[in-house]
Amino acid sequence: MSKMNVCILFGGVSPEHEISLRSAESVLNNINKDKYQVFPVGITKTGDWILFSGEDYSLLPKGLWQEHPGNRQVAISPIRGQGLLIFEGESFRRERIDVVFPVLHGENGEDGSIQGLLQLAGIPYVGCHVAASAVAMDKTLTKLVADQAGIRQAAWQLIWDHELEHHTQRAIEILESRFAYPMFVKPAGTGSSVGVTKARDRQSLEQALHHAAKYDHKILVEEFICGKEVEVAVMGNGNPVASICGEIDSGADFYDYDAKYVTDTSVAYVPARISPETAEIVRDAAVRVYCAIGAQGLSRVDFFVTAEEEVVFNEINTLPGFTSISMYPKLFDASGIPYGELIDSLIKLASEAN
């Protein structure tokens, strides 16, 4: 049986570039090379596409992969049937690509951009299609869908950067009339807690709003929910299944970028420290959110569970982290699907969905 050609896309023009490199390292180390002919394609921070010819995937998170002497410039052609174009001097050769696994996080990778290119090219790909990717990436749009679906979530307010620029004090007064301190301030369209701040007073709120505006024109401000951070991995197309619940204890003020990827303060509990009854409510809510935005392939759905075990939806991530410490593969591993089989399942779902 011939091998399936799988392109692993990583890097990207995104604030989450480095996280993507770490995710791709894990995927490349765990994908079954006996079943798949793998084409690791990295997108640099400046937008160049490079076919990485090395076999030492530890070079990815170190940032050294770009310097490998055997690398080639590549592109995915939007013309159907052309697949991957590999440039060799003045000429190029084509390679058929059966499935693309976009191990990309955040802007230009998780927001429907790369999905649109692959859709045009007619190449099956792992994960959600364009609309669901865009809705999940923009947290304010996700909020609207969750509201329509009747899913309990934190109260929220949208602030535009132009409002902030011209009417900062008015924006702050609106927020203070709606929420008590502390408040969470987030760019609408980032993941990995990039640009997220917990504002405790008026001064820190103003600073948080301006900080978030560096990443997005839309700023999401939410009421503070005191509770455990509980996550569920979901996989599937027409009939999605949810993993067991996991819990993150950040060991910090909240689960920010540093707690996720820089420091070692966070602790993961699998299963989560909640009652079996509440765990079932969380898993059911995760599937409801997944279906409400029209997700397919995979997503990780995050919640707060209060001391009274009230379940409050936080956000959905359509291309969650795949690093060695990431919750998505951990949760399915604990549910009986180890990392290698998980990759197989996602590639199979991609083939079936396109």
Residue pairs with C-beta under 8 A, 6 or more apart in sequence:
3 34
3 35
3 36
3 37
4 35
4 36
4 37
4 98
4 99
4 347
5 36
5 37
5 39
5 95
5 96
5 97
5 98
5 99
6 31
6 36
6 37
6 38
6 39
6 97
6 98
6 99
6 100
6 101
6 347
7 38
7 39
7 40
7 41
7 76
7 84
7 97
7 99
7 100
7 101
8 24
8 27
8 28
8 31
8 38
8 39
8 40
8 41
8 101
8 103
9 41
9 42
9 43
9 100
9 101
9 102
9 103
9 104
9 109
9 114
10 20
10 21
10 23
10 24
10 40
10 41
10 42
10 43
10 60
10 103
10 104
11 17
11 20
11 21
11 24
11 42
11 43
11 44
11 45
11 104
12 20
12 43
12 104
12 105
12 106
12 107
12 108
12 109
12 114
13 43
13 45
13 46
13 47
13 107
13 108
14 20
14 104
14 105
14 106
14 107
14 108
14 109
15 106
15 107
15 190
15 192
15 194
15 195
15 215
16 105
16 106
16 107
16 109
16 190
16 191
16 192
16 194
17 45
18 61
18 261
19 105
19 192
19 261
19 321
19 323
20 103
20 104
20 105
20 109
21 42
21 60
21 61
21 63
21 65
22 60
22 61
22 261
22 321
22 323
22 324
23 103
23 105
23 321
23 322
23 323
23 326
24 40
24 42
24 57
24 60
24 103
24 322
25 57
25 58
25 60
25 61
25 323
26 322
26 323
26 324
26 326
26 329
26 339
27 101
27 103
27 322
27 343
28 38
28 40
28 57
28 60
29 57
30 339
30 340
30 343
31 38
31 340
31 343
32 340
32 343
32 344
35 344
36 347
39 51
39 84
39 95
39 97
40 51
40 52
40 57
41 49
41 50
41 51
41 52
41 74
41 84
42 49
42 50
42 52
42 60
42 65
42 66
43 49
43 50
43 104
44 50
44 66
48 73
49 73
49 74
49 75
49 76
50 65
50 66
50 71
50 72
50 73
50 74
51 71
51 72
51 73
51 74
51 84
51 86
52 59
52 60
52 65
52 68
52 71
53 68
53 70
53 71
53 72
54 65
54 68
54 70
59 65
59 68
65 71
72 86
72 87
72 88
73 86
73 87
74 84
74 85
74 86
74 87
75 84
75 85
75 87
76 83
76 84
76 85
76 97
76 100
76 117
76 118
76 121
76 123
77 83
77 84
77 85
77 121
78 117
78 120
78 121
79 121
80 120
80 121
80 122
81 122
82 94
82 121
83 94
83 95
83 96
83 97
83 121
83 123
84 94
84 95
84 96
84 97
85 92
85 93
85 94
86 92
86 93
86 94
86 95
97 123
98 124
98 351
99 123
99 124
99 125
99 126
99 347
99 350
99 351
100 118
100 123
100 124
100 125
100 126
100 350
101 125
101 126
101 343
101 346
101 347
101 350
102 109
102 114
102 115
102 118
102 125
102 126
102 127
102 319
103 319
103 322
104 110
104 114
104 319
105 191
105 192
105 319
105 321
106 137
106 189
106 190
106 191
106 192
106 194
107 113
107 137
107 189
107 190
108 114
109 319
110 133
110 136
110 137
110 191
110 317
110 318
110 319
111 133
111 134
111 137
111 138
111 189
112 129
112 130
112 131
112 133
112 134
112 137
114 125
115 125
115 127
115 128
115 129
115 130
115 133
116 130
118 124
118 125
119 129
119 130
122 354
123 354
124 350
124 351
124 353
124 354
125 350
125 354
126 297
126 298
126 346
126 347
126 349
126 350
127 133
127 296
127 297
127 298
127 318
127 319
127 346
127 350
128 136
128 293
128 294
128 295
128 296
128 297
128 298
128 299
128 318
129 294
129 296
129 353
131 294
132 293
132 294
132 295
132 296
132 318
133 318
133 319
134 141
135 141
135 142
135 145
135 293
135 294
136 142
136 293
136 295
136 299
136 315
136 316
136 317
136 318
137 189
137 191
137 318
138 188
138 189
138 218
139 186
139 188
139 189
139 220
139 315
140 156
140 158
140 188
140 218
140 220
142 293
142 315
142 316
143 153
143 156
143 220
145 292
145 293
146 153
146 289
146 292
146 313
147 153
148 292
149 288
149 289
149 292
151 285
151 288
151 289
151 292
151 313
152 310
152 311
152 312
152 313
153 312
153 313
153 314
154 184
154 222
154 223
154 224
154 225
154 304
154 312
154 314
155 178
155 179
155 222
155 223
156 220
156 221
156 222
156 223
157 174
157 175
157 178
157 179
157 220
157 221
157 222
158 188
158 218
158 219
158 220
158 221
159 171
159 174
159 175
159 209
159 218
159 219
159 220
159 221
160 217
160 218
160 219
161 213
161 216
161 217
161 218
161 219
162 217
163 170
163 171
164 171
164 209
164 210
164 213
164 219
168 206
168 209
171 209
172 202
172 205
172 206
172 209
175 183
175 205
175 221
176 202
176 205
178 223
179 221
179 222
179 223
179 224
180 223
180 224
181 199
181 200
181 201
181 205
181 224
182 198
182 199
182 200
182 224
183 198
183 199
183 205
183 208
183 221
183 222
183 223
183 224
184 196
184 197
184 198
184 199
184 221
184 222
184 223
184 224
184 254
185 196
185 197
185 198
185 199
185 205
185 208
185 209
185 211
185 212
185 219
185 220
185 221
186 195
186 196
186 212
186 219
186 220
186 221
186 222
187 194
187 195
187 196
187 212
187 213
187 214
187 215
187 216
187 218
187 219
187 220
188 216
188 218
188 219
188 220
189 215
189 216
189 218
190 196
190 215
190 216
191 317
192 257
192 260
192 261
192 321
193 254
193 255
193 256
193 257
193 259
193 260
194 215
194 257
195 211
195 212
195 214
195 215
195 216
196 212
196 254
196 256
196 257
197 204
197 207
197 208
197 211
197 212
198 208
198 224
198 253
198 254
199 205
199 207
199 208
209 219
209 221
212 219
212 220
213 219
225 304
225 306
225 312
225 314
226 304
226 306
226 307
227 304
227 305
227 306
227 307
227 310
227 312
228 247
228 249
228 272
228 273
228 274
228 304
228 305
229 247
229 248
229 249
229 250
229 255
229 302
229 303
229 304
229 314
230 245
230 246
230 247
230 248
230 272
230 274
230 282
230 302
230 303
230 304
230 305
231 245
231 246
231 247
231 248
231 300
231 301
231 302
231 303
231 327
231 331
232 242
232 243
232 244
232 245
232 246
232 282
232 283
232 286
232 300
232 301
232 302
232 303
232 331
233 242
233 243
233 246
233 298
233 299
233 300
233 320
233 327
233 328
233 329
233 331
233 332
233 335
234 240
234 241
234 242
234 243
234 286
234 287
234 290
234 295
234 298
234 299
234 300
234 301
235 241
235 243
235 297
235 298
235 332
235 342
235 345
235 346
235 349
236 296
236 297
236 349
237 296
237 297
237 349
237 352
237 353
240 287
240 290
240 291
240 295
240 296
241 287
242 283
242 284
242 286
242 287
243 283
243 331
243 332
243 334
243 335
244 270
244 271
244 272
244 279
244 283
244 331
244 334
244 335
245 271
245 272
245 274
245 279
245 282
245 283
245 331
246 268
246 269
246 270
246 271
246 272
246 327
246 330
246 331
246 334
247 268
247 269
247 270
247 271
247 272
247 273
247 274
248 255
248 266
248 267
248 268
248 269
248 327
249 266
249 267
249 268
249 269
250 256
250 259
250 265
250 266
251 259
251 263
251 265
251 266
251 267
252 258
252 259
252 263
252 265
252 266
255 266
259 265
259 266
260 266
260 321
268 325
268 327
268 330
270 330
270 331
270 334
271 279
271 334
272 279
272 282
272 305
274 282
274 305
274 309
275 309
278 305
278 309
278 311
281 311
282 303
282 305
282 311
285 301
285 303
285 311
285 313
286 301
286 303
289 301
289 313
289 316
290 299
290 301
290 316
293 316
295 316
295 318
296 349
296 353
297 318
297 346
297 349
297 350
297 353
298 318
298 319
298 320
298 328
298 346
298 349
299 316
299 317
299 318
299 320
300 316
300 317
300 320
300 327
300 328
300 331
301 313
301 315
301 316
301 317
302 313
302 314
302 315
302 316
302 317
303 311
303 312
303 313
303 314
304 311
304 312
304 314
305 311
305 312
306 312
320 326
320 327
320 328
321 327
321 328
322 328
322 329
329 339
329 342
332 342
333 339
333 342
337 345
